[in-house]
Amino acid sequence: MPAISVIIPVYNVENYLERCLNSVINQTYKDLEIICINDGSTDRSGDILEEFAKKDPRIKIINQSNKGVSNARNIGISIAQGQYLSFIDSDDYIDTTTFEFILNQNLSDIDLICFGTEIVGDIDTERKRISEKYYKIKYKGKHTTSPKILNNLNVSASNKIFKTEIVKKYNIKFPQNLNYEDFGFCWMYYPYCSKILFVQEKFYKYVRRNGSILNKTFKGTADYVFDHLYIFEVIYNFYKQNNLIIKDKGQIENIFLKCFDFVLHFTKPENYNKVIQIAQNIIASTGFEYKNARIKAIKNNNIAKATSTLSLRQKIFYIKNKNQYKVINILGIKIKLKRQYNSSKTLSVIIPTMQKNKELLVKLISLLASSNIVGEIIIINNANEIFTYDCDKIKIINSKTNLFVNASWNLGVSNAQFDNIALLNDDILVPQNFIELISNYITPQKGIIGIDENNVINTQEDIGNIYADTIKIKPINYRNYNFGVAMFFNKYNYTAIPEELKIWNGDDWLFDTNQKSGRQNYVITEPKIYHYGSLTTKSENLNSICENDKILYEKIFDTKILTLMQKIFSIKEYKNYYIIRFLFKKIKTKKQIN
């Protein structure tokens, strides 16, 4: 019997599947059963599964027509032989030490293990902050279950490990044909937990994608948000069948309000009547005698009281931070104020590296560490070899797998503790006082400050210690070739780069999203930057990825960056040509040379 059965539903995730499978098969703990349910994929996902199964006999593949993630997971549960169950979404991945770390704990009396989640992927800074707060592990070590603890748990099935015995004994399944199925599964499992182990390490890597169910929900564009109320109906029937309502009548009301408030929060006010109507029907169908005042308000069609989620104290006064604004509520009157900019010039410097020239990297770090303006240096090490450097300012993230440069930038910015950011290649050198000079130009009003291509000196020579007398920048309306060698900006002007882009076009994304927001981008024209030969991106094995990035970026640019009016007519300037968009068609034309 394997210790853990890992269940992975797979549906059209060819761009993410290899990373997910590698994170599982390369676990340092080997006694695994890996069950992959190919849920009717029409892309290369099925072929990728077959390729991996040939290399690793632990992988079992179930092929079926598309029936949804709940059905796929339930199929996995039905054949699982492991002592524990782990559910991993095929576009996410986990740290390779996850299972070894957890199974080294004393689990003799533990019914549920909860561990931390890291949010990665295409997500804005504010939403990332909210998500990280939701997934934060609020406890540490072993705890006896209590209503308070259960109500403080997140309801993701992926950042938890369940006991197979409990799941099968009580026939706990993911609700089918409904979204937000994790909520149903978790709340059917929770009552059977006597003790829970909390692990704060962020082992699970949750990849947030713009097209995902939750991202559409958070944007308020999902019609299926009402499914969360129907999920309650499934939970109620399970509790009734298993005599769980008698055990704690108050909990069933808490669960109902969690579902109701979720729908309320992620739908538009004009849909409140529909929410109330669905909720009333579900309340009536259960036949349960609800005591909660808000649930009674729903039954009595008191919409104002039913839809108010604020406590009495919050109704009197609250302050919320929202993006670059602060919202103050005083006795129901809302005041919107622009948040004050932290005028500190201190920078967080982020450097992804493959350690192609360690001596050069160390020299760059040494140069940066000597600057009073640099508050921290975040090294994203994508090489197999562990990187170490003894300095108080250094924070090293040894990724263990190659995240590639764009994902590394996202990771670095999300970990940065200062508002001003520098993204630097690992194959450059700058004058010793360069950081002090550029820090004077970084503000939230400016977009990205990059490098002018005529300002980069390609060299292989040791240039020694160099200094700059001055720095000059100028506005630019197109991203030139070397723009991304070194980039500087305020953190609030950073929009996470789409995870599809690996190596190239990340600077295009940052340039274009700032330009779309009305912020002027700039290039540094003086002093010179010394570049040591594109040590990483010129590798032959990366050529195909770079070419794919270019193709993907054109699609992303059209779908995510351009407004409708720009798709009807716009002109985008590049160094030697223009792209004219007219009535959704693109025309590429060379610039005229005087």
C-alpha positions as a printed Julia matrix, in Angstrom:
594×3 Matrix{Float64}:
   0.0    0.0     0.0
   1.51   3.39   -1.0
   1.61   6.08    1.64
  -0.03   8.76   -0.52
  -2.31   8.62   -3.54
  -1.86  11.79   -5.58
  -4.95  12.51   -7.7
  -4.52  14.87  -10.68
  -7.48  15.71  -12.95
  -6.22  16.75  -16.4
  -8.1   18.79  -18.98
  -6.4   20.8   -21.76
  -3.38  21.96  -19.77
  -0.55  21.17  -22.19
   1.32  24.37  -21.24
   1.34  23.52  -17.51
   1.15  19.74  -17.21
   4.86  18.92  -17.45
   5.71  21.29  -14.61
   2.96  19.76  -12.47
   4.0   16.16  -13.17
   7.69  16.91  -12.64
   6.91  18.39   -9.24
   5.2   15.12   -8.26
   7.48  12.47   -9.76
  10.54  14.29   -8.39
   9.27  14.26   -4.82
  12.03  13.32   -2.4
   9.51  10.91   -0.85
   9.01   8.1    -3.39
   6.24   5.83   -2.02
   3.49   7.44   -4.11
   0.59   6.35   -6.26
   0.0    8.96   -8.99
  -3.49   8.79  -10.49
  -4.03  11.03  -13.53
  -7.54  11.32  -14.93
  -7.47  12.6   -18.51
 -10.9   14.22  -18.58
 -11.43  14.36  -22.34
  -8.49  16.62  -23.21
  -8.37  17.72  -26.84
  -4.85  19.19  -26.76
  -1.51  17.4   -26.15
  -2.27  16.67  -22.48
  -3.0   12.99  -23.18
   0.27  12.53  -25.07
   2.22  14.19  -22.25
   0.63  11.82  -19.72
   1.6    8.81  -21.82
   5.19  10.04  -22.15
   5.49  10.44  -18.37
   3.83   7.08  -17.66
   6.46   5.33  -19.8
   9.17   6.83  -17.61
   7.47   6.37  -14.23
   5.49   3.18  -13.42
   3.82   4.9   -10.44
   1.64   6.88  -12.86
  -1.81   5.43  -13.6
  -3.82   7.03  -16.4
  -7.62   6.96  -16.58
  -8.97   8.23  -19.92
 -12.59   9.35  -20.05
 -14.86  11.8   -21.88
 -15.13  15.23  -20.33
 -17.19  14.99  -17.12
 -15.67  17.75  -15.03
 -13.09  18.03  -12.26
 -15.38  16.64   -9.52
 -16.09  13.45  -11.44
 -12.38  13.04  -12.23
 -11.38  13.42   -8.58
 -14.12  11.04   -7.46
 -12.86   8.43   -9.96
  -9.4    8.89   -8.48
 -10.74   8.4    -4.94
 -12.55   5.2    -5.94
  -9.33   3.48   -7.08
  -6.89   5.08   -4.62
  -4.95   2.63   -2.46
  -2.82   5.05   -0.46
  -3.18   5.77    3.23
  -3.56   9.47    2.44
  -5.07  11.47   -0.42
  -3.54  14.52   -2.1
  -5.38  16.5    -4.8
  -3.27  18.58   -7.18
  -4.68  20.67  -10.01
  -2.8   20.03  -13.23
  -1.98  23.7   -13.85
  -0.48  24.02  -10.35
   2.58  22.36   -8.82
   4.11  21.56   -5.43
   7.49  21.79   -3.79
   9.44  18.56   -4.31
  10.05  18.16   -0.55
   6.34  18.4     0.39
   5.49  14.78    1.12
   8.8   13.95    2.79
   8.43  16.89    5.17
   4.84  16.0     6.07
   5.35  12.26    6.49
   8.3   12.9     8.78
   5.84  14.42   11.28
   4.07  12.27   13.86
   0.71  11.68   12.14
  -0.6    8.88   14.37
  -3.58  10.93   15.65
  -3.87  13.4    12.76
  -6.92  13.38   10.47
  -6.08  16.38    8.28
  -2.87  18.17    7.26
  -3.04  21.79    6.05
  -0.02  23.51    4.51
   0.8   26.9     3.02
   0.06  28.16   -0.48
   2.1   30.46   -2.68
   0.16  32.46   -5.27
   1.89  32.64   -8.66
   0.81  33.64  -12.13
  -1.12  36.45  -13.78
  -2.65  38.39  -10.89
  -2.59  42.03   -9.85
  -0.85  43.1    -6.65
  -4.01  43.84   -4.65
  -5.73  40.56   -5.58
  -2.52  38.69   -4.77
  -2.45  40.32   -1.32
  -6.07  39.33   -0.68
  -5.46  35.76   -1.87
  -2.35  35.36    0.28
  -4.31  36.59    3.29
  -7.04  34.01    2.59
  -4.6   31.11    2.2
  -2.44  32.1     5.17
  -2.1   29.28    7.71
  -3.37  30.84   10.94
  -2.19  28.08   13.28
   1.0   26.12   13.81
   1.5   22.47   14.73
  -1.18  20.09   16.08
  -4.58  21.37   17.19
  -7.72  19.66   18.44
 -10.61  20.57   16.17
 -13.02  23.27   17.31
 -15.73  25.31   15.53
 -13.44  28.36   15.63
 -10.59  26.49   13.94
 -12.86  24.99   11.28
 -14.34  28.39   10.45
 -10.82  29.79   10.04
  -9.76  27.12    7.52
  -9.61  27.87    3.82
 -11.59  25.44    1.68
  -9.04  24.43   -0.95
  -8.63  20.67   -1.28
  -5.23  21.09   -2.93
  -3.26  22.45    0.03
  -4.37  19.63    2.3
  -3.81  15.92    2.8
  -6.8   13.77    3.75
  -7.07  10.3     5.29
  -8.37   7.85    2.71
 -10.08   5.8     5.41
 -12.33   8.72    6.43
 -13.17   9.69    2.84
 -14.19   6.16    1.88
 -15.9    5.23    5.16
 -18.3    8.18    4.98
 -18.52   8.22    1.16
 -17.3   11.82    0.92
 -17.27  13.01   -2.68
 -16.8   16.2    -4.62
 -20.23  17.58   -5.67
 -20.67  17.03   -9.4
 -21.94  19.47  -12.0
 -21.34  22.39   -9.64
 -18.46  24.85   -9.35
 -16.65  25.54   -6.04
 -16.62  21.8    -5.37
 -13.72  22.08   -2.89
 -16.01  23.92   -0.46
 -18.45  21.0    -0.46
 -15.79  18.31   -0.09
 -13.96  20.09    2.74
 -17.09  20.84    4.77
 -18.25  17.23    4.43
 -14.82  16.07    5.64
 -14.23  18.58    8.46
 -16.73  17.11   10.97
 -14.73  13.84   11.04
 -11.44  15.54   11.99
 -10.4   15.17   15.61
  -6.93  16.68   15.18
  -5.4   18.83   12.48
  -1.72  19.42   11.71
  -0.9   22.91   10.43
   2.29  23.4     8.4
   3.11  27.0     7.54
   5.59  26.26    4.74
   4.15  27.32    1.35
   4.47  23.94   -0.35
   1.57  24.34   -2.79
   2.09  26.63   -5.8
  -1.3   27.94   -6.89
  -1.11  29.27  -10.45
  -3.73  31.97  -10.92
  -4.83  32.28  -14.54
  -7.08  34.97  -16.03
  -9.43  32.41  -17.56
  -9.86  30.3   -14.44
 -13.14  29.85  -12.59
 -11.94  31.78   -9.55
 -10.43  34.65  -11.53
 -13.73  35.12  -13.39
 -15.5   34.94  -10.04
 -13.25  37.6    -8.5
 -13.86  39.9   -11.46
 -17.63  39.52  -11.0
 -18.06  38.08  -14.49
 -19.1   34.52  -13.56
 -22.75  33.53  -14.0
 -22.04  30.3   -12.15
 -21.37  32.13   -8.86
 -24.84  30.98   -7.73
 -23.47  27.42   -7.62
 -22.08  28.28   -4.18
 -25.63  28.31   -2.8
 -26.45  24.98   -4.42
 -23.26  23.55   -2.87
 -24.82  24.31    0.53
 -27.78  22.13   -0.42
 -25.39  19.21   -1.06
 -23.65  19.78    2.29
 -26.95  20.01    4.18
 -28.21  16.72    2.73
 -24.91  15.05    3.65
 -25.09  16.38    7.23
 -28.7   15.27    7.57
 -27.95  11.78    6.23
 -25.03  11.36    8.64
 -26.73  12.9    11.71
 -24.23  15.76   11.82
 -26.79  18.56   12.23
 -27.75  17.34   15.71
 -24.08  17.54   16.71
 -23.85  21.29   16.02
 -26.89  23.16   14.71
 -25.05  26.48   14.71
 -22.43  25.21   12.26
 -24.95  24.54    9.52
 -26.04  28.18    9.75
 -22.41  29.31    9.55
 -21.9   27.22    6.41
 -25.06  28.64    4.83
 -23.93  32.23    5.48
 -20.47  31.49    4.08
 -22.12  30.35    0.83
 -24.62  33.22    0.79
 -22.0   35.91    1.48
 -19.66  34.47   -1.16
 -22.37  34.84   -3.83
 -23.32  38.27   -2.51
 -19.74  39.49   -2.64
 -19.04  38.32   -6.18
 -22.24  39.34   -7.9
 -23.6   42.74   -8.87
 -26.15  44.55   -6.65
 -28.75  44.28   -9.42
 -28.62  40.49   -8.91
 -29.38  40.66   -5.16
 -33.05  39.84   -5.71
 -32.04  36.68   -7.58
 -29.63  35.73   -4.78
 -32.38  36.2    -2.18
 -34.83  34.13   -4.22
 -32.41  31.2    -4.65
 -31.5   31.37   -0.96
 -35.18  31.37    0.06
 -35.83  28.29   -2.07
 -32.9   26.44   -0.51
 -33.91  27.43    3.03
 -37.41  26.14    2.35
 -36.15  22.89    0.78
 -34.05  21.99    3.83
 -36.92  22.37    6.3
 -34.39  23.37    8.96
 -35.4   25.83   11.7
 -32.85  28.62   11.33
 -32.25  30.92   14.32
 -29.77  33.36   12.75
 -31.14  36.91   12.33
 -29.73  37.39    8.82
 -31.15  34.08    7.62
 -34.53  35.12    9.02
 -34.16  38.4     7.1
 -33.62  36.37    3.91
 -36.79  34.37    4.61
 -38.74  37.61    5.24
 -37.37  39.28    2.1
 -35.65  42.02    4.11
 -32.98  42.65    1.49
 -31.2   45.5     3.31
 -30.62  43.44    6.46
 -29.96  40.21    4.55
 -27.28  41.72    2.32
 -25.43  43.69    5.01
 -22.28  41.77    5.97
 -20.85  44.58    8.09
 -20.73  44.31   11.85
 -22.28  47.14   13.9
 -18.8   48.54   14.53
 -17.97  48.48   10.81
 -21.23  50.25    9.99
 -20.09  53.1    12.24
 -16.5   53.28   10.99
 -14.01  51.34    8.87
 -10.96  51.96    6.66
 -10.04  49.76    3.69
  -7.04  49.91    1.36
  -8.0   49.32   -2.25
  -5.22  49.47   -4.84
  -3.87  53.05   -4.69
  -6.86  54.36   -2.7
  -7.99  54.36    0.92
 -11.77  54.03    1.46
 -13.09  55.47    4.73
 -16.66  54.73    5.87
 -18.18  57.01    8.54
 -21.82  56.28    9.43
 -22.44  54.94    5.93
 -20.74  57.84    4.15
 -17.8   56.65    2.04
 -14.78  58.86    1.38
 -12.21  57.82   -1.24
  -8.68  59.16   -0.7
  -5.55  58.53   -2.73
  -3.05  56.56   -0.65
   0.12  58.4     0.23
   3.2   57.37   -1.66
   6.09  56.13    0.45
   8.78  58.59   -0.61
  11.64  56.37    0.56
  14.22  55.91   -2.21
  15.29  52.49   -0.93
  15.22  49.79   -3.62
  14.57  46.09   -3.74
  16.86  44.7    -6.44
  15.74  41.46   -8.13
  18.16  39.33  -10.15
  17.15  36.0   -11.75
  20.16  33.82  -12.53
  21.21  30.55  -14.12
  24.75  31.08  -12.75
  26.32  31.08  -16.23
  29.04  33.43  -14.95
  29.13  33.22  -11.17
  32.15  35.52  -10.89
  30.3   38.28  -12.75
  27.16  37.75  -10.65
  29.14  38.02   -7.42
  30.76  41.23   -8.65
  27.35  42.74   -9.45
  25.99  41.73   -6.02
  29.04  43.18   -4.28
  28.59  46.45   -6.15
  24.9   46.64   -5.21
  25.43  45.63   -1.58
  27.75  48.6    -1.05
  24.96  51.05   -1.96
  23.03  52.71    0.85
  20.01  52.98   -1.45
  19.75  49.2    -1.93
  17.68  47.77    0.93
  17.65  44.14   -0.27
  18.93  42.0    -3.12
  16.61  39.13   -4.08
  18.37  36.42   -6.08
  16.05  34.0    -7.88
  18.35  31.05   -8.51
  17.04  28.96  -11.42
  20.18  26.82  -11.69
  20.55  23.28  -10.36
  23.51  24.38   -8.23
  22.6   26.03   -4.92
  23.72  29.66   -4.7
  25.05  31.18   -1.47
  26.35  34.65   -0.61
  27.11  36.0     2.86
  25.49  39.44    3.14
  22.69  40.81    5.34
  20.96  42.38    2.33
  20.79  39.15    0.35
  17.64  37.04    0.1
  18.22  33.93   -2.03
  15.33  31.91   -3.44
  16.71  28.59   -4.74
  13.81  27.58   -6.98
  15.13  24.03   -7.61
  13.51  24.13  -11.06
  13.96  26.74  -13.78
  11.13  29.22  -13.36
  12.46  31.24  -16.31
  13.0   34.96  -16.12
   9.42  36.3   -16.34
   8.07  34.09  -13.55
  11.19  34.97  -11.55
  10.42  38.67  -11.88
   6.86  38.02  -10.66
   8.17  36.04   -7.7
  10.78  38.66   -6.85
   8.34  41.59   -6.91
   5.81  39.68   -4.78
   8.55  39.13   -2.16
   9.99  42.66   -2.3
   9.62  44.67    0.9
  10.34  48.09   -0.65
   8.16  50.07   -3.08
  10.94  50.95   -5.52
  12.1   48.02   -7.63
  15.07  47.26   -9.87
  14.99  44.23  -12.2
  18.52  43.46  -13.36
  20.02  40.86  -15.69
  22.72  38.74  -14.08
  25.12  39.48  -16.97
  25.5   43.25  -16.57
  27.58  45.74  -14.58
  26.55  49.3   -13.76
  28.57  52.25  -12.41
  28.99  52.12   -8.63
  26.83  55.18   -7.97
  24.24  54.27  -10.63
  21.58  53.05   -8.19
  21.77  56.29   -6.17
  21.31  58.31   -9.35
  18.36  56.33  -10.79
  16.5   56.21   -7.45
  15.77  59.95   -7.78
  13.67  59.29  -10.88
  11.41  56.44   -9.68
   7.86  57.6    -8.83
   4.35  56.1    -9.13
   3.6   58.67  -11.84
   6.28  57.27  -14.15
   5.88  53.9   -15.81
   8.91  51.68  -16.45
  12.39  53.17  -16.78
  14.49  50.88  -18.98
  17.71  51.0   -20.96
  18.24  52.68  -24.32
  19.77  50.19  -26.75
  22.43  52.7   -27.77
  23.43  52.97  -24.14
  24.49  49.32  -23.76
  28.13  48.38  -24.31
  28.62  44.71  -25.14
  31.91  43.56  -23.71
  33.75  40.59  -22.28
  36.43  42.71  -20.58
  36.85  43.35  -16.87
  35.94  47.03  -16.68
  37.02  47.48  -13.06
  35.31  50.04  -10.82
  33.44  52.73  -12.75
  31.52  55.8   -11.65
  28.99  58.06  -13.33
  28.84  61.85  -13.09
  25.19  62.13  -14.05
  22.15  60.24  -15.29
  19.83  61.22  -18.12
  16.46  59.76  -19.08
  14.05  60.55  -21.89
  10.43  59.55  -22.7
   9.97  56.63  -25.08
   6.86  55.37  -26.9
   8.17  51.97  -28.0
  10.09  49.21  -26.24
  13.52  49.03  -27.82
  15.77  45.98  -28.02
  17.73  46.27  -24.77
  14.99  47.93  -22.71
  14.69  45.0   -20.28
  18.38  44.55  -19.47
  17.74  46.74  -16.41
  14.33  48.17  -15.45
  13.27  50.46  -12.61
   9.77  51.3   -11.37
   7.46  51.74   -8.41
   5.89  48.51   -7.2
   2.32  49.75   -7.82
   3.08  50.04  -11.53
   3.9   46.34  -11.84
   1.28  44.01  -13.29
   2.28  40.34  -13.02
   3.56  38.98  -16.34
   1.32  36.23  -17.82
   2.71  32.83  -16.95
   2.58  31.7   -20.6
   5.55  33.95  -21.34
   8.78  32.31  -20.22
  11.82  34.32  -21.32
  11.05  37.09  -23.78
   8.38  39.8   -23.94
   8.14  40.28  -20.17
   9.49  43.81  -20.63
   6.96  44.33  -23.46
   4.21  43.41  -21.03
   5.41  45.85  -18.37
   5.95  48.58  -20.97
   2.54  48.12  -22.63
   0.47  47.77  -19.44
   1.94  51.02  -18.11
   1.38  52.74  -21.42
  -2.24  51.55  -21.39
  -2.64  53.01  -17.89
  -1.51  56.41  -19.16
   1.93  56.36  -17.54
   4.88  57.53  -19.61
   7.77  55.07  -19.92
  11.38  56.24  -20.08
  14.84  55.06  -21.15
  18.19  55.83  -19.59
  20.51  57.47  -22.13
  23.42  58.14  -19.79
  25.56  56.58  -18.23
  26.52  53.39  -20.06
  25.52  49.87  -19.0
  28.01  47.05  -19.58
  26.47  43.83  -20.91
  28.36  40.55  -20.94
  26.84  38.71  -23.85
  23.25  37.6   -23.01
  24.65  34.58  -21.22
  21.3   32.89  -20.66
  18.88  33.91  -23.41
  21.28  33.1   -26.25
  21.41  29.42  -25.33
  20.33  27.28  -28.29
  17.98  25.13  -26.2
  15.93  28.24  -25.37
  15.4   29.41  -28.95
  12.1   27.58  -29.38
  10.76  28.98  -26.11
  11.71  32.52  -27.18
   9.99  32.08  -30.53
   6.89  30.73  -28.8
   6.91  33.74  -26.46
   6.76  36.09  -29.46
   3.74  34.3   -30.92
   1.95  34.16  -27.57
   2.64  37.81  -26.83
   0.87  38.98  -29.98
  -2.22  37.06  -28.85
  -1.95  38.36  -25.29
  -1.46  41.92  -26.54
  -4.63  41.74  -28.62
  -6.78  40.12  -25.93
  -5.52  41.64  -22.67
  -3.92  44.99  -23.39
  -5.81  46.63  -26.23
  -9.15  48.29  -25.53
 -12.04  47.8   -27.93
 -11.4   51.23  -29.46
  -7.72  50.4   -29.95
  -8.69  47.19  -31.75
 -10.83  49.27  -34.07
  -7.99  51.71  -34.7
  -4.55  52.12  -33.12
  -0.91  52.53  -34.09
   1.84  50.86  -32.07
   5.35  52.12  -32.67
   8.4   49.86  -32.71
  11.98  50.87  -33.53
  11.88  50.27  -37.29
   8.17  49.8   -38.02
   4.59  50.47  -36.98
   1.74  48.03  -36.41
  -1.53  49.61  -37.48
  -4.74  48.01  -36.25
  -7.87  48.87  -38.21
 -11.2   47.1   -37.79
  -9.52  44.22  -35.91
  -6.95  43.68  -38.67
  -3.18  44.27  -38.3
  -0.91  45.92  -40.85
   2.87  46.01  -40.31
   4.66  48.85  -42.1
   8.28  50.0   -42.05
   9.16  53.5   -40.9
  10.19  55.95  -43.6
  13.84  56.99  -43.34
  14.53  60.66  -44.01
